[in-house]
Amino acid sequence: MDLDKDREILACHGFRNLKSVHRNLCPPKLYEHAIRRSEGVIAHMGPLVVRTGKYTGRTPRDRFIVQEPSSEGQIWWGEINKPFDPEKFEHLLHRLLAYFERRSVFVQDCYVGAEEKYRVPLRVITEHAWQSLFAYNMFLRIPGNSDLDTFKPEFVVIAAPNFEADPAIDGTASEAFILIHLARRIVIIGGTGYGGEIKKSIFTIMNYLMPQQGVFPMHCSANVGRNGRSAVFFGLSGTGKTSLSADPNRALVGDDEHGWTEKGVFNFEGGCYAKVIRLSPEAEPQIYKCTRMFGTILENVIYDEETRMLDLDDASITENTRAAFPIHYIDNALQDGRADHPTDVVMLTCDAFGVLPPIAKLTVEQAVYHFLSGYTAKVAGTEAGIVEPVATFSTCFGAPFMILSPLRYAELLREKIELYKPNCWLINTGWIRGPYGVGERIPIRYTRSMVTAALDGMLENVPFEKEPYFGLYIPRACPEVPDELLRPYATWENLKRYEEQVTKLKGLFRDNFRQFAPHVEPSVRDVM
């Protein structure tokens, strides 16, 4: 590489007096730099294991949107999208660039978006070699050196885990910061080494850009059956989004972020960022295999110092252990990252109250309601102080990344459903025969059977009935699933206790939906 040329390229972004520039290196070279710089270790079978420092997950309180004229009227301001002063941003950026002087930087030029019409050129500039490998794995690579020579990024991410902000001076919430400047088209990240901050900052940007072009951005996984029927899976952590979409009988489009256009669905990314705590080769063989491959980054995974054997069951650092790897490591992944319009839209929830049906077909209005609600439940043991099920509502099944009003995304969802007429399903992977602590979790084999039946069209000729509590339409039968399981009230010994839980959960839904009620049609507002 030509150091003078690379320095000239980075000078456009304000970098000066760099010690060295490592631009668009391949994984073996990035491994060499990471090991030489003591950034990580090579574990058994070849993955690179790294530690992300104090932060082993996203830190939402430290993420801000710079408040500036070109975008401030469109942003959904509040606890999620907090405003940041433009002058303080410039001051912090200046200090960050000064920090990089006489240091080495790593650069990856890449794309976001498998659909060429909507793809966004991206440059990721990092302090660590392993972060550059993360970008190499997670985003779409540019084929050919000639294209790299003429590459012009539309957005730039600068990440420096060892550079910390001073809240008193910089106006941040802590030493960590994730600042998005939409007018300057730049993201700066410091004080945290968690790779997900890079990934989700770009997803936030796509959630800003895509609706302006009529594209519906979705926090979902997607796959395609052998019959050509495609599906998208919305769901929060713990609902089974990864497990149910990583089906060996269906081709994976992507595991987390997609856009829905006039042509169909496309993956925003080129890799997977999978949670791997207690991963088993039986339940998730594809992802498990990827934790044993050269090129995979493992964040905060425990290993034996002598043998370098992994222990995926050890959560002594964090429950949020992660693997970042290229999507082509998955055997049945679609290499072009695209699929036709979904024939099925699946919304996943894990209902710890034990009252929602395991499978229900949704009307358009119900789909919009549940999309805006984004419901699942946390259970005892997941967080300190939780001793009974706690309802969690994350609008659009991804509130931390929704930079526009949720109503805008709900409008796009409705437009797509009415135009392309997919089947919409609510799949509950939570409890039956009672709430958490009394009942039991729905066996995964039954959930898989219900999802398979829905996606393969096996329920098209099955009669549905309207259950009396939530107004949801449930099938009277489903292949390989006991009939009583389809009606949760039939599995409870005490119907009165069931109805008490129903009343409690419906009240929580209504309380949460008050923020949207004045802005939606009565047919949507009155779903619950």
C-alpha positions as CSV (number, residue, x, y, z in Angstrom):
1,M,0.0,0.0,0.0
2,D,1.1,3.6,-0.7
3,L,1.3,5.2,2.7
4,D,1.4,8.8,1.3
5,K,-1.7,8.0,-0.7
6,D,-3.5,6.5,2.3
7,R,-2.6,9.4,4.4
8,E,-3.9,11.7,1.8
9,I,-7.2,9.8,1.7
10,L,-7.6,10.0,5.5
11,A,-6.6,13.7,5.5
12,C,-10.0,14.3,3.9
13,H,-11.5,13.1,7.1
14,G,-9.3,15.3,9.3
15,F,-6.5,12.8,10.2
16,R,-3.0,14.2,10.4
17,N,0.5,12.9,11.2
18,L,-0.5,9.2,11.3
19,K,2.2,6.7,12.1
20,S,0.8,4.2,9.6
21,V,-2.4,3.4,7.7
22,H,-3.5,-0.2,7.1
23,R,-6.3,0.0,4.5
24,N,-8.5,-2.9,3.4
25,L,-6.4,-5.6,4.8
26,C,-7.5,-9.2,4.4
27,P,-8.3,-11.4,7.5
28,P,-4.9,-13.1,7.8
29,K,-3.1,-9.8,7.8
30,L,-5.5,-8.4,10.4
31,Y,-5.0,-11.5,12.5
32,E,-1.2,-10.8,12.4
33,H,-1.6,-7.2,13.5
34,A,-4.1,-8.2,16.2
35,I,-1.8,-10.8,17.7
36,R,1.3,-8.6,17.4
37,R,-0.6,-5.8,19.1
38,S,-1.9,-8.1,21.9
39,E,-5.5,-7.4,20.9
40,G,-6.7,-11.0,21.2
41,V,-5.7,-14.6,21.0
42,I,-6.3,-17.4,18.5
43,A,-8.5,-20.1,20.0
44,H,-8.9,-23.8,19.0
45,M,-9.9,-24.2,15.3
46,G,-8.9,-20.6,14.5
47,P,-11.4,-17.9,15.8
48,L,-9.9,-14.7,17.2
49,V,-11.0,-14.1,20.8
50,V,-11.1,-10.5,22.0
51,R,-12.2,-8.6,25.0
52,T,-14.3,-5.5,24.6
53,G,-13.4,-3.9,27.9
54,K,-15.8,-2.4,30.4
55,Y,-18.7,-2.5,28.0
56,T,-19.8,-5.9,26.8
57,G,-23.0,-4.7,25.2
58,R,-24.5,-1.5,23.8
59,T,-24.7,1.5,26.1
60,P,-27.9,3.3,25.0
61,R,-27.5,6.2,27.4
62,D,-24.2,7.1,25.7
63,R,-25.7,7.3,22.2
64,F,-26.7,10.7,20.8
65,I,-27.9,12.3,17.6
66,V,-26.3,15.7,16.7
67,Q,-29.1,18.2,16.6
68,E,-28.7,20.1,13.3
69,P,-31.1,21.8,10.9
70,S,-31.2,19.3,8.0
71,S,-32.5,16.4,10.2
72,E,-33.8,17.7,13.5
73,G,-37.4,18.0,12.2
74,Q,-37.5,14.3,11.3
75,I,-35.9,12.8,14.4
76,W,-38.0,10.9,17.0
77,W,-36.5,12.8,19.9
78,G,-36.7,11.4,23.4
79,E,-34.9,9.0,25.7
80,I,-33.8,6.9,22.8
81,N,-32.7,9.6,20.4
82,K,-31.1,12.2,22.6
83,P,-29.9,15.5,21.1
84,F,-26.2,16.5,21.1
85,D,-24.9,20.0,20.7
86,P,-23.1,20.5,17.3
87,E,-20.3,22.7,18.8
88,K,-19.5,20.1,21.4
89,F,-19.5,17.4,18.7
90,E,-16.9,19.4,16.7
91,H,-14.8,19.9,19.8
92,L,-14.9,16.2,20.7
93,L,-14.2,15.2,17.1
94,H,-11.1,17.5,17.1
95,R,-9.8,15.9,20.3
96,L,-10.4,12.4,18.8
97,L,-8.5,13.2,15.7
98,A,-5.6,14.7,17.8
99,Y,-5.6,11.4,19.7
100,F,-4.9,9.5,16.5
101,E,-1.8,11.6,15.6
102,R,1.4,9.4,15.6
103,R,-0.8,6.3,15.9
104,S,-1.7,3.5,13.5
105,V,-5.2,3.2,12.0
106,F,-7.0,0.5,10.3
107,V,-9.5,1.2,7.4
108,Q,-12.1,-0.9,5.8
109,D,-14.0,0.4,2.7
110,C,-17.3,-1.4,2.3
111,Y,-21.0,-1.2,1.4
112,V,-24.2,-1.4,3.4
113,G,-27.1,-2.9,1.4
114,A,-27.1,-5.9,-1.0
115,E,-29.5,-4.1,-3.3
116,E,-27.3,-1.9,-5.5
117,K,-29.9,0.8,-6.0
118,Y,-30.0,1.5,-2.3
119,R,-26.5,0.5,-1.1
120,V,-24.5,3.0,1.0
121,P,-20.7,3.3,0.6
122,L,-19.1,3.2,4.1
123,R,-15.6,3.7,5.4
124,V,-14.8,2.3,8.9
125,I,-11.7,3.7,10.5
126,T,-10.6,2.0,13.7
127,E,-8.0,2.0,16.4
128,H,-7.8,-1.8,16.6
129,A,-7.0,-4.4,13.9
130,W,-9.8,-6.7,15.2
131,Q,-12.3,-3.9,14.8
132,S,-11.3,-3.7,11.2
133,L,-11.9,-7.4,10.8
134,F,-15.3,-6.9,12.4
135,A,-16.1,-4.4,9.7
136,Y,-14.7,-6.8,7.1
137,N,-17.0,-9.5,8.4
138,M,-20.2,-7.5,9.0
139,F,-20.5,-5.3,6.0
140,L,-20.4,-6.0,2.2
141,R,-17.0,-6.1,0.6
142,I,-15.9,-4.3,-2.5
143,P,-14.6,-6.6,-5.3
144,G,-11.5,-5.6,-7.1
145,N,-8.7,-3.2,-6.3
146,S,-9.8,-0.8,-9.1
147,D,-13.1,-0.2,-7.4
148,L,-11.2,0.5,-4.1
149,D,-9.1,3.1,-5.8
150,T,-12.1,5.1,-6.8
151,F,-14.2,4.4,-3.7
152,K,-16.0,7.4,-2.2
153,P,-17.7,6.8,1.1
154,E,-21.1,8.4,1.9
155,F,-20.7,7.7,5.6
156,V,-17.6,7.4,7.8
157,V,-17.3,5.6,11.2
158,I,-14.4,6.4,13.5
159,A,-14.0,4.1,16.5
160,A,-11.3,4.4,19.2
161,P,-12.1,2.3,22.3
162,N,-9.1,3.7,24.3
163,F,-10.1,7.3,23.7
164,E,-12.4,8.5,26.5
165,A,-14.6,11.6,26.7
166,D,-14.7,13.9,29.6
167,P,-18.4,14.4,30.4
168,A,-17.8,17.8,32.1
169,I,-16.1,19.1,29.0
170,D,-17.6,17.1,26.2
171,G,-21.3,17.0,27.2
172,T,-21.5,13.2,27.1
173,A,-23.1,11.0,29.7
174,S,-19.9,9.1,30.6
175,E,-16.5,8.4,29.2
176,A,-18.1,6.3,26.4
177,F,-19.9,8.0,23.5
178,I,-21.6,7.1,20.2
179,L,-22.4,10.3,18.3
180,I,-24.2,10.3,15.0
181,H,-24.0,13.4,12.8
182,L,-26.4,13.0,9.9
183,A,-25.4,16.2,8.1
184,R,-21.7,15.6,8.4
185,R,-22.4,11.9,7.6
186,I,-20.0,10.7,10.3
187,V,-20.2,8.5,13.4
188,I,-17.7,8.8,16.2
189,I,-17.4,6.1,18.9
190,G,-15.1,6.1,21.9
191,G,-14.6,4.6,25.3
192,T,-16.2,1.3,24.3
193,G,-14.8,-1.6,22.3
194,Y,-18.1,-3.4,21.8
195,G,-18.4,-4.2,18.1
196,G,-22.2,-3.9,18.2
197,E,-21.9,-0.1,18.5
198,I,-20.4,0.0,15.0
199,K,-23.0,-2.3,13.5
200,K,-26.1,-0.7,15.1
201,S,-24.9,2.9,14.4
202,I,-25.0,2.0,10.7
203,F,-28.4,0.3,11.1
204,T,-29.7,3.6,12.7
205,I,-28.5,5.5,9.7
206,M,-30.2,3.1,7.3
207,N,-33.4,3.6,9.4
208,Y,-33.0,7.3,8.6
209,L,-32.1,7.0,4.9
210,M,-34.3,4.2,3.6
211,P,-37.8,5.5,4.3
212,Q,-36.9,8.6,2.3
213,Q,-36.5,6.3,-0.7
214,G,-39.7,4.3,0.0
215,V,-37.8,1.4,1.5
216,F,-39.1,-0.2,4.7
217,P,-36.0,-0.9,7.0
218,M,-36.6,-3.9,9.3
219,H,-34.9,-5.2,12.4
220,C,-35.6,-8.8,11.4
221,S,-34.1,-12.0,10.1
222,A,-35.1,-13.4,6.7
223,N,-35.1,-16.8,4.9
224,V,-36.4,-18.6,1.8
225,G,-37.9,-22.1,1.6
226,R,-37.3,-24.6,-1.1
227,N,-40.7,-23.7,-2.5
228,G,-39.5,-20.1,-3.1
229,R,-41.6,-18.7,-0.3
230,S,-39.7,-16.1,1.7
231,A,-40.3,-14.9,5.2
232,V,-39.2,-12.3,7.6
233,F,-38.9,-12.7,11.4
234,F,-39.3,-9.8,13.8
235,G,-38.4,-10.4,17.4
236,L,-36.6,-9.1,20.4
237,S,-33.7,-10.9,22.2
238,G,-34.8,-14.3,23.6
239,T,-37.8,-14.8,21.4
240,G,-36.1,-17.3,19.0
241,K,-35.4,-15.0,16.0
242,T,-32.0,-16.5,15.2
243,S,-33.0,-20.1,16.1
244,L,-36.1,-20.2,14.0
245,S,-34.7,-18.4,11.0
246,A,-31.5,-20.5,10.9
247,D,-33.5,-23.5,9.5
248,P,-31.4,-26.1,7.6
249,N,-34.4,-26.5,5.2
250,R,-34.5,-22.9,4.3
251,A,-31.9,-20.5,2.8
252,L,-30.8,-17.7,5.0
253,V,-31.0,-14.2,3.6
254,G,-29.7,-12.5,6.7
255,D,-30.0,-12.7,10.5
256,D,-30.7,-9.2,11.7
257,E,-31.2,-6.2,9.3
258,H,-33.1,-5.9,6.0
259,G,-34.9,-3.6,3.7
260,W,-38.2,-4.2,1.8
261,T,-38.4,-2.5,-1.6
262,E,-40.5,-2.6,-4.7
263,K,-38.4,-5.7,-5.8
264,G,-38.4,-7.7,-2.5
265,V,-36.2,-8.0,0.6
266,F,-32.5,-7.4,0.8
267,N,-29.9,-7.8,3.5
268,F,-28.2,-4.7,4.8
269,E,-25.2,-6.7,6.0
270,G,-22.7,-9.2,4.8
271,G,-22.2,-11.0,8.1
272,C,-23.8,-12.3,11.2
273,Y,-23.4,-11.1,14.8
274,A,-24.8,-14.0,16.8
275,K,-25.2,-14.4,20.5
276,V,-23.3,-17.6,21.5
277,I,-23.8,-18.0,25.2
278,R,-24.7,-21.7,25.9
279,L,-24.8,-22.3,22.2
280,S,-25.2,-26.0,21.4
281,P,-24.3,-28.0,18.3
282,E,-27.7,-29.7,18.4
283,A,-29.9,-26.6,18.6
284,E,-27.9,-24.3,16.4
285,P,-25.4,-26.4,14.4
286,Q,-24.7,-23.7,11.8
287,I,-23.8,-21.0,14.2
288,Y,-21.9,-23.4,16.5
289,K,-19.8,-24.4,13.6
290,C,-18.9,-20.8,12.9
291,T,-17.5,-20.4,16.4
292,R,-14.8,-22.9,15.3
293,M,-13.7,-21.1,12.1
294,F,-10.8,-18.9,11.1
295,G,-11.9,-15.4,10.5
296,T,-14.7,-15.4,13.2
297,I,-14.3,-12.9,16.0
298,L,-15.5,-14.0,19.4
299,E,-16.2,-11.2,21.8
300,N,-15.8,-12.0,25.5
301,V,-16.0,-15.8,25.1
302,I,-14.1,-17.8,27.8
303,Y,-11.4,-20.2,26.7
304,D,-8.8,-22.4,28.4
305,E,-5.5,-20.6,28.6
306,E,-3.5,-23.8,27.9
307,T,-5.5,-25.6,25.3
308,R,-7.4,-22.6,23.9
309,M,-10.6,-24.7,23.9
310,L,-13.7,-22.6,24.1
311,D,-16.3,-22.7,26.9
312,L,-19.5,-21.2,25.4
313,D,-21.3,-22.0,28.7
314,D,-19.2,-19.7,30.8
315,A,-20.9,-16.3,31.3
316,S,-18.3,-15.0,33.8
317,I,-17.6,-12.0,31.7
318,T,-21.1,-11.5,30.2
319,E,-24.2,-13.2,29.1
320,N,-23.8,-11.3,25.9
321,T,-21.0,-13.2,24.3
322,R,-20.9,-12.7,20.5
323,A,-19.6,-14.2,17.3
324,A,-19.0,-12.0,14.2
325,F,-18.5,-13.9,11.0
326,P,-19.2,-13.5,7.2
327,I,-22.6,-14.8,6.2
328,H,-21.1,-17.2,3.7
329,Y,-19.9,-19.2,6.7
330,I,-23.5,-20.4,6.9
331,D,-23.9,-23.3,4.5
332,N,-27.3,-22.4,3.2
333,A,-26.9,-18.6,3.1
334,L,-28.0,-16.8,-0.1
335,Q,-24.8,-15.1,-1.3
336,D,-26.6,-12.2,-3.1
337,G,-28.5,-11.3,0.1
338,R,-31.8,-10.8,-1.7
339,A,-35.2,-12.5,-1.9
340,D,-38.7,-11.9,-3.3
341,H,-41.5,-10.2,-1.4
342,P,-42.2,-12.1,1.8
343,T,-45.1,-14.4,1.6
344,D,-45.1,-14.5,5.4
345,V,-44.3,-11.9,8.1
346,V,-43.6,-13.5,11.5
347,M,-43.7,-11.5,14.7
348,L,-42.1,-13.4,17.6
349,T,-42.8,-12.9,21.3
350,C,-41.9,-14.8,24.4
351,D,-45.0,-14.4,26.7
352,A,-44.0,-15.3,30.2
353,F,-47.6,-14.7,31.4
354,G,-48.5,-17.9,29.6
355,V,-51.7,-16.5,27.9
356,L,-50.9,-15.7,24.3
357,P,-51.6,-18.5,21.7
358,P,-48.5,-20.3,20.4
359,I,-49.5,-19.3,16.8
360,A,-52.1,-16.8,15.5
361,K,-52.8,-15.4,12.1
362,L,-53.1,-11.6,12.2
363,T,-55.3,-9.1,10.4
364,V,-53.6,-6.1,8.9
365,E,-54.7,-4.0,11.9
366,Q,-53.5,-6.6,14.4
367,A,-50.1,-6.7,12.6
368,V,-49.7,-3.0,12.8
369,Y,-50.7,-3.0,16.5
370,H,-48.3,-5.7,17.5
371,F,-45.5,-4.2,15.3
372,L,-45.9,-0.8,17.1
373,S,-46.1,-2.6,20.5
374,G,-43.0,-4.9,20.0
375,Y,-44.0,-7.0,23.0
376,T,-42.0,-9.7,24.9
377,A,-41.5,-10.4,28.5
378,K,-38.4,-10.6,30.8
379,V,-38.4,-13.3,33.4
380,A,-36.9,-13.7,36.8
381,G,-33.1,-14.1,36.7
382,T,-32.6,-12.0,33.5
383,E,-32.0,-8.8,35.4
384,A,-31.4,-7.9,39.1
385,G,-34.7,-7.3,40.9
386,I,-37.0,-9.1,38.5
387,V,-39.0,-11.7,40.5
388,E,-42.0,-12.1,38.3
389,P,-42.7,-11.6,34.5
390,V,-42.1,-8.1,33.4
391,A,-43.6,-6.9,30.1
392,T,-41.2,-5.2,27.7
393,F,-42.3,-3.1,24.8
394,S,-39.8,-2.2,22.2
395,T,-41.6,-0.5,19.3
396,C,-41.0,-1.9,15.8
397,F,-39.1,-4.7,17.6
398,G,-36.1,-2.5,17.7
399,A,-36.8,0.8,19.5
400,P,-33.1,1.7,20.2
401,F,-32.5,1.9,16.4
402,M,-35.6,3.7,15.3
403,I,-34.5,7.2,14.6
404,L,-37.8,8.3,12.9
405,S,-41.2,8.2,14.5
406,P,-42.4,4.5,14.9
407,L,-45.5,5.6,13.1
408,R,-43.5,6.1,9.9
409,Y,-42.2,2.5,10.0
410,A,-45.7,1.2,10.8
411,E,-47.0,3.1,7.8
412,L,-44.4,1.4,5.6
413,L,-45.3,-2.0,7.1
414,R,-49.0,-1.4,6.3
415,E,-48.2,-0.3,2.8
416,K,-46.2,-3.4,2.1
417,I,-48.8,-5.7,3.6
418,E,-51.7,-4.2,1.7
419,L,-49.7,-4.2,-1.6
420,Y,-48.0,-7.6,-1.5
421,K,-50.5,-9.4,0.9
422,P,-48.3,-11.7,2.9
423,N,-49.7,-13.8,5.7
424,C,-48.9,-12.2,9.1
425,W,-48.3,-14.4,12.1
426,L,-47.8,-13.9,15.8
427,I,-45.7,-16.8,17.2
428,N,-45.4,-17.1,21.0
429,T,-42.3,-19.0,22.1
430,G,-43.1,-18.4,25.8
431,W,-45.0,-20.3,28.4
432,I,-48.1,-22.6,28.5
433,R,-50.0,-24.4,31.4
434,G,-49.3,-21.4,33.6
435,P,-47.0,-18.3,33.8
436,Y,-43.2,-18.5,34.2
437,G,-42.5,-20.4,37.4
438,V,-45.7,-22.4,37.2
439,G,-46.1,-23.6,33.6
440,E,-43.5,-24.7,31.1
441,R,-41.9,-23.2,28.1
442,I,-43.4,-24.3,24.8
443,P,-41.1,-27.0,23.5
444,I,-39.0,-25.7,20.6
445,R,-40.0,-28.8,18.5
446,Y,-43.6,-27.7,18.5
447,T,-42.7,-24.1,17.7
448,R,-40.6,-25.3,14.8
449,S,-43.5,-27.4,13.6
450,M,-45.9,-24.4,13.8
451,V,-43.5,-22.1,11.9
452,T,-42.9,-24.8,9.3
453,A,-46.6,-25.3,8.8
454,A,-47.2,-21.6,8.4
455,L,-44.4,-20.9,6.0
456,D,-44.9,-24.0,3.9
457,G,-48.6,-23.2,3.4
458,M,-49.9,-26.2,5.3
459,L,-52.3,-24.1,7.2
460,E,-54.0,-22.6,4.2
461,N,-56.8,-25.1,4.2
462,V,-57.1,-25.4,8.0
463,P,-60.1,-23.7,9.6
464,F,-59.3,-20.9,12.0
465,E,-61.3,-19.7,15.0
466,K,-61.3,-16.4,16.9
467,E,-60.1,-17.0,20.5
468,P,-62.2,-15.0,23.0
469,Y,-59.5,-13.2,24.9
470,F,-57.3,-11.3,22.5
471,G,-59.4,-11.6,19.3
472,L,-56.6,-13.6,17.6
473,Y,-57.3,-16.1,14.9
474,I,-55.9,-19.5,15.8
475,P,-55.8,-22.7,13.7
476,R,-57.9,-25.6,14.9
477,A,-55.2,-28.0,14.1
478,C,-51.5,-28.0,13.1
479,P,-49.4,-30.9,11.9
480,E,-47.2,-32.5,14.7
481,V,-48.7,-30.2,17.4
482,P,-51.2,-31.3,20.1
483,D,-54.6,-29.6,19.5
484,E,-54.8,-28.4,23.1
485,L,-51.5,-26.5,22.8
486,L,-53.1,-24.2,20.3
487,R,-55.6,-22.9,22.9
488,P,-53.5,-21.8,25.9
489,Y,-56.6,-21.4,28.1
490,A,-57.2,-25.1,27.6
491,T,-53.8,-26.0,29.2
492,W,-54.4,-24.1,32.5
493,E,-55.9,-26.0,35.4
494,N,-57.5,-22.8,36.8
495,L,-59.4,-20.8,34.1
496,K,-59.9,-17.9,36.6
497,R,-56.2,-17.5,37.1
498,Y,-55.7,-17.6,33.3
499,E,-58.3,-14.8,32.9
500,E,-56.6,-12.7,35.6
501,Q,-53.3,-12.9,33.7
502,V,-55.1,-12.0,30.5
503,T,-56.5,-8.9,32.1
504,K,-53.1,-7.9,33.4
505,L,-51.3,-8.3,30.1
506,K,-54.1,-6.5,28.1
507,G,-53.8,-3.6,30.5
508,L,-50.1,-3.4,30.0
509,F,-50.6,-3.4,26.2
510,R,-53.1,-0.6,26.5
511,D,-51.0,1.5,28.8
512,N,-48.0,1.2,26.4
513,F,-50.2,1.9,23.3
514,R,-51.5,5.2,24.6
515,Q,-48.5,6.9,23.0
516,F,-49.7,5.8,19.6
517,A,-53.4,5.8,20.1
518,P,-54.1,9.4,19.0
519,H,-52.2,8.8,15.7
520,V,-53.7,5.5,14.4
521,E,-57.0,4.5,13.0
522,P,-59.7,3.3,15.5
523,S,-59.5,-0.2,14.0
524,V,-55.8,-0.4,15.0
525,R,-56.2,1.4,18.4
526,D,-59.1,-1.0,19.4
527,V,-57.2,-4.2,18.6
528,M,-56.5,-4.8,22.4
